[in-house]
Amino acid sequence: MNDENEGVWMTLSDNPAGFLSLGPAANGRAIMTPDRAALWWLSLDRIGDRDWQDLKGLLTEAERARSERFHFEGDRQVYIAAHATCRGLLSYCTGHAPLSWDFSVEDHGKPELVCPPGGPRLRVNISHTRGLAAAALTVEHDIGVDVEWLQRTTPAEKLAERVFAEPERKVLAAAPEQRKLDTFLTFWTLKEAYVKAIGKGLSQPLDAFSFDLETLRIRFDDRLADDPEHWHFERYSPGPDHLMALAIRHPDPARLAVDAMPAPLDWLRDLAGK
Ligand SMILES: CC(C)(COP(=O)(O)OP(=O)(O)OC[C@H]1O[C@@H](n2cnc3c(N)ncnc32)[C@H](O)[C@@H]1OP(=O)(O)O)[C@@H](O)C(=O)NCCC(=O)NCCS
């Protein structure tokens, strides 16, 4: 973060549910704590022609230049929506200007916020797919988000054979034909959210861990020295055409409050105009 106002960090309130409705952060009082996570999603259907200029205004020069390099307009638009949502969420939760944040890139490509040493370490992750962008934010803990488009043509069972763990392949094989893709993408979003949270992306073998879709619990095989007790997962249907999953590592997931909502587009427009 490169602006001068370091802000004051609020303590967790007694009733953390829906804490984003308390925001946006004001008077230097950030609304994030290590026991909170915030998730915004933005459907491209909601974005009017005149909104794009405003959303672009929330991007840095480098992000704008990168957006220009996409070949397909749809890819450019979800990129802009995702990065504007991310910077908007950071502003909403901390009160700092959207362009005040810098990112570094870790070994496997995970962008991490540059935060002043000694202060709270903010963690974000973004995801974009056809028609939808999402950004997730917390303090200190590993966080990952994944969104997928439900209309994609994916050879679900063939791909699962190669990359899913055995219990997941069995669940997929037992799913009725009309639920195959949905079931595959539910596992896929959860798995991607996890590998994005740990920062390894697809360098992490996806068959070394598996999910129970009833409980949203994760199981690790011997290749992964990780503790299921320290993980919290959520899954969402942000619209009829998309699935989304969130993964957060937390020492006591029972303490965690996740506030997930559609990104407030009016607020983002106002932010861009400031
Ligand atoms: C890069 C990867 C981490 C996620 O890819 P993805 O699902 O295509 O992309 P998402 O939109 O969910 O996430 C991309 C964002 O994650 C972030 N990211 C990049 N590398 C990351 C990593 N190692 N860990 C966490 N986040 C990462 C970036 O912010 C990136 O967005 P940006 O390039 O606009 O800055 C990796 O898992 C990957 O390549 N996946 C392949 C996707 C695929 O094959 N999908 C088929 C589905 S059936």
The ligand as a Gaussian input file, in Angstrom:
#p B3LYP/6-31G(d) Opt

LIG

0 1
 C       -3.977000     -19.389000     -12.723000
 C       -4.843000     -20.351000     -11.969000
 C       -4.434000     -20.238000     -10.536000
 C       -6.328000     -19.994000     -12.050000
 O       -6.698000     -19.907000     -13.318000
 P       -8.167000     -19.654000     -13.844000
 O       -9.172000     -20.488000     -13.119000
 O       -8.087000     -19.757000     -15.297000
 O       -8.361000     -18.138000     -13.528000
 P       -9.148000     -17.308000     -12.439000
 O       -9.897000     -16.305000     -13.189000
 O       -9.880000     -18.132000     -11.437000
 O       -7.955000     -16.612000     -11.641000
 C       -7.073000     -15.785000     -12.286000
 C       -6.490000     -14.846000     -11.265000
 O       -5.925000     -15.560000     -10.185000
 C       -4.738000     -14.883000      -9.748000
 N       -3.661000     -15.862000      -9.795000
 C       -2.736000     -16.103000     -10.742000
 N       -1.916000     -17.099000     -10.342000
 C       -2.343000     -17.486000      -9.126000
 C       -1.901000     -18.465000      -8.187000
 N       -0.851000     -19.244000      -8.410000
 N       -2.579000     -18.593000      -7.027000
 C       -3.634000     -17.818000      -6.765000
 N       -4.097000     -16.861000      -7.612000
 C       -3.465000     -16.709000      -8.779000
 C       -4.509000     -13.691000     -10.669000
 O       -4.987000     -12.543000     -10.007000
 C       -5.377000     -14.023000     -11.865000
 O       -6.015000     -12.919000     -12.447000
 P       -5.227000     -11.839000     -13.349000
 O       -4.347000     -12.619000     -14.242000
 O       -6.309000     -11.077000     -14.033000
 O       -4.473000     -10.999000     -12.350000
 C       -4.553000     -21.794000     -12.403000
 O       -5.168000     -22.645000     -11.480000
 C       -4.948000     -22.184000     -13.783000
 O       -4.217000     -21.974000     -14.728000
 N       -6.076000     -22.804000     -13.975000
 C       -6.491000     -23.357000     -15.274000
 C       -7.895000     -23.101000     -15.540000
 C       -8.534000     -24.212000     -16.343000
 O       -7.921000     -25.095000     -16.917000
 N       -9.848000     -24.203000     -16.325000
 C      -10.644000     -25.212000     -16.928000
 C      -11.919000     -25.363000     -16.096000
 S      -12.898000     -26.691000     -16.624000

